[in-house]
């Protein structure tokens, strides 16, 4: 369970536990003793899969640490064993806030709260080469709106978070930093981005187009299946087996959890998702919002509001579908969702939640009143409103009404934009057999369809650790 504690303010989540409860294990076929030391090769321009099933002519078996070979005509015996992976725990080792209270205190001394809220011009004397000049600090409308919004939700964030944090400290899930001071923090080596998935999606646009029949969903079952790289970029891929599969794309290995499906493409190539003729009961959206830091760093591409509106939610959403959209603290984006985006999709807003990010000891990762970065992000929840009354899917099954102003408190992953899982948090508000979709995803989940131009990013095998395997 990813839910450690559930109280009236919301939930305390264990993101790492959620990942590791996924069955990241698969069958491996070891080579005969006489061939174990024989060198093997991997072709970086091939698409490969390893599990109980195998791909055909263009694919070879790939193990977690080395390449194996299929059984040949000599009928040599191969030993079968299970290989299990877990997510690297150090990627959730957030022991200290990103900004210490001492640094924040200095910032507060030069920014009185009353002046910030009233937008009063404040004179600051700066000594420059023995002379003094007066500089006016003026806050733009967006900053003033953000301050006003923060004032409205501040007590909700503070009081609710403290209740959940106290429960986490009592149960031992969270721990005072002093108890772990003897634990040496080692530098964390992250995988090199040697396989830029978004660039591959852009290249895939130049591949020959396929007809609609050829774009049907590609199901990876226990049986042998043949696939090409073009299939990966032009079809929804499903792992319907009970085991994880490992694929290799451009020399990089990715783990596909059981009962998961995905489409690797950008927003201009979503047609394969529509071709599935499937509608979804919950759609979680994490748009690449535009902001100044993104434009400066060029870390990832962003979408304009017009492009986000063009996402075909009306075609993907089932009647009464629950729409959940992650949003930054920029009030411009929040207003866009409430006043423009959701109305264009015929979505009625039902709740506004917040994700609060804390350290392993229960501190906010940023000071709550920091004028720059806040320790929380928003989620806007809404229901699709049908123009004509349609019978709901399994209408006899009742779901709870969605409460407003809930908090999701968790230790964040140090990887950029690796959001906490919402599956267990939303389960009471979605039908038990509901179809689930995540848009702009960067990881896969069992029981969910995921789409995005970096949908396999956090499935990279280097984010996992292979445990000792046992013979089958």
Secondary structure by P-SEA (a helix, b strand, c coil): ccccccccccccccaaaaaaacccbbbbbbcccccccbbbbbbcccccccccccccccbbbbcccbbbbcccccbbbbbbbbbbbbccccccccccccccaaaaaaaaaaccaaaaaaccbbbbbbbcccbbbbbbbbbcaaaaaaaaaaaaaaaaaaaaaaaaaaaaaaacccccccccccccccccccccccccaaaaaaaacccccccccccccccccccbbbbcaaaaacccccccccbbbbbbcccbbbbbcccbbbbbcccccccccccccbbbcbbbbbcccccaaaaaaccbbbbcaaaaaacccccccccbbbbbbbbcccaaaaaaaaccccccccccccbbbbbbbbcccccccccccccccccbbbbbbbbbbbccccccccccccccccccbbbbbcccccccccccccccccccccccbbbbbbcccccccccbbbbccccccccccccccccccccc
